[in-house]
């Protein structure tokens, strides 16, 4: 399994994608699931997933917890499926204080031991010049992208064409 990036330029669309992804995770009874909800937008699902993390104290411990799980899985040769969904990656990065090197290590090693990350974030964060989004852009192999097909420029040109008739 590989990590999955989910992003959109519209908050409403991103919320729909997040909700659909959590609903899918809820129905995966044979998979351990964890939802990290730094903005409490998915709190209605906290009793339905195996682990729900929200609040700064819990989020700050994320990198230590996942690094320990990766190490345990490597030592015990465990590779059962474990999906960690991080909602609002931009807010999570700030709240957790995760170091760039720790994030890269988790991102690269987790899939090798059966841990898949699902990273949900706004388009603006994915396209930012921060080091973590740049790393994700260059290493993401799977993504769900929900963007508007038409741009303002396209619409302006189309309107101009229509006015010539």
HUJO-V561298 format. One record per backbone hydrogen bond with DSSP energy under -0.5 kcal/mol. NH is the residue of the N-H (numbers start at 1). CO is the residue of the C=O. E is the energy in kcal/mol with one decimal. If there is no record, write none. Layout:
nh:NH co:CO e:E
nh:NH co:CO e:E
This chain:
nh:4 co:117 e:-3.1
nh:5 co:142 e:-1.9
nh:6 co:119 e:-3.3
nh:7 co:144 e:-2.2
nh:8 co:121 e:-0.8
nh:9 co:146 e:-1.0
nh:14 co:10 e:-2.4
nh:15 co:11 e:-2.4
nh:16 co:12 e:-1.9
nh:17 co:13 e:-2.4
nh:18 co:14 e:-2.6
nh:19 co:15 e:-2.6
nh:20 co:16 e:-2.5
nh:21 co:17 e:-2.4
nh:22 co:18 e:-2.6
nh:23 co:19 e:-2.5
nh:24 co:20 e:-2.0
nh:25 co:21 e:-2.4
nh:26 co:22 e:-2.4
nh:27 co:23 e:-1.0
nh:28 co:25 e:-1.5
nh:29 co:27 e:-1.3
nh:31 co:28 e:-1.4
nh:32 co:81 e:-1.9
nh:34 co:83 e:-2.3
nh:35 co:51 e:-2.5
nh:36 co:85 e:-3.2
nh:37 co:35 e:-0.7
nh:37 co:53 e:-3.1
nh:38 co:36 e:-0.7
nh:38 co:87 e:-0.7
nh:40 co:37 e:-0.9
nh:45 co:42 e:-2.2
nh:46 co:43 e:-1.6
nh:48 co:45 e:-1.8
nh:49 co:45 e:-1.2
nh:51 co:33 e:-1.6
nh:53 co:35 e:-3.1
nh:59 co:55 e:-2.3
nh:60 co:56 e:-2.5
nh:61 co:57 e:-0.7
nh:61 co:58 e:-0.7
nh:62 co:59 e:-1.6
nh:65 co:61 e:-2.5
nh:66 co:62 e:-2.9
nh:67 co:63 e:-2.5
nh:68 co:64 e:-2.2
nh:69 co:65 e:-2.0
nh:70 co:66 e:-2.7
nh:71 co:67 e:-2.4
nh:72 co:68 e:-2.6
nh:73 co:69 e:-2.5
nh:74 co:70 e:-2.1
nh:75 co:71 e:-2.4
nh:76 co:72 e:-2.6
nh:77 co:73 e:-0.7
nh:78 co:73 e:-1.9
nh:82 co:114 e:-2.1
nh:83 co:32 e:-2.9
nh:84 co:82 e:-0.5
nh:84 co:116 e:-3.0
nh:85 co:34 e:-3.2
nh:85 co:83 e:-0.6
nh:86 co:84 e:-0.6
nh:86 co:118 e:-3.1
nh:87 co:36 e:-2.8
nh:87 co:85 e:-0.7
nh:89 co:120 e:-2.8
nh:91 co:88 e:-0.6
nh:92 co:88 e:-2.5
nh:93 co:89 e:-2.8
nh:94 co:90 e:-1.4
nh:95 co:91 e:-2.7
nh:96 co:92 e:-3.0
nh:97 co:93 e:-1.5
nh:98 co:93 e:-0.5
nh:103 co:99 e:-2.5
nh:104 co:100 e:-2.5
nh:105 co:101 e:-2.3
nh:106 co:102 e:-2.6
nh:107 co:103 e:-3.0
nh:108 co:104 e:-2.2
nh:109 co:105 e:-2.8
nh:110 co:106 e:-2.4
nh:112 co:109 e:-0.8
nh:113 co:109 e:-0.7
nh:113 co:110 e:-1.6
nh:114 co:111 e:-1.1
nh:115 co:110 e:-2.6
nh:116 co:82 e:-2.6
nh:116 co:114 e:-0.6
nh:118 co:84 e:-2.8
nh:119 co:4 e:-3.1
nh:119 co:117 e:-0.6
nh:120 co:86 e:-2.7
nh:120 co:118 e:-0.6
nh:121 co:6 e:-2.3
nh:123 co:8 e:-2.7
nh:125 co:122 e:-0.8
nh:126 co:122 e:-1.6
nh:127 co:123 e:-2.1
nh:128 co:125 e:-1.3
nh:134 co:130 e:-1.7
nh:135 co:131 e:-2.3
nh:136 co:132 e:-2.5
nh:137 co:133 e:-2.8
nh:138 co:134 e:-1.9
nh:139 co:135 e:-1.1
nh:139 co:136 e:-0.6
nh:140 co:136 e:-2.3
nh:144 co:5 e:-2.8
nh:145 co:143 e:-0.6
nh:146 co:7 e:-2.2
nh:146 co:144 e:-0.5
nh:147 co:145 e:-0.6
nh:155 co:151 e:-2.4
nh:156 co:152 e:-2.7
nh:157 co:153 e:-2.3
nh:158 co:154 e:-2.3
nh:159 co:155 e:-2.6
nh:160 co:156 e:-2.2
nh:161 co:157 e:-2.0
nh:162 co:158 e:-2.1
nh:163 co:159 e:-1.9
nh:164 co:160 e:-0.8
nh:164 co:161 e:-0.7
nh:165 co:162 e:-1.0
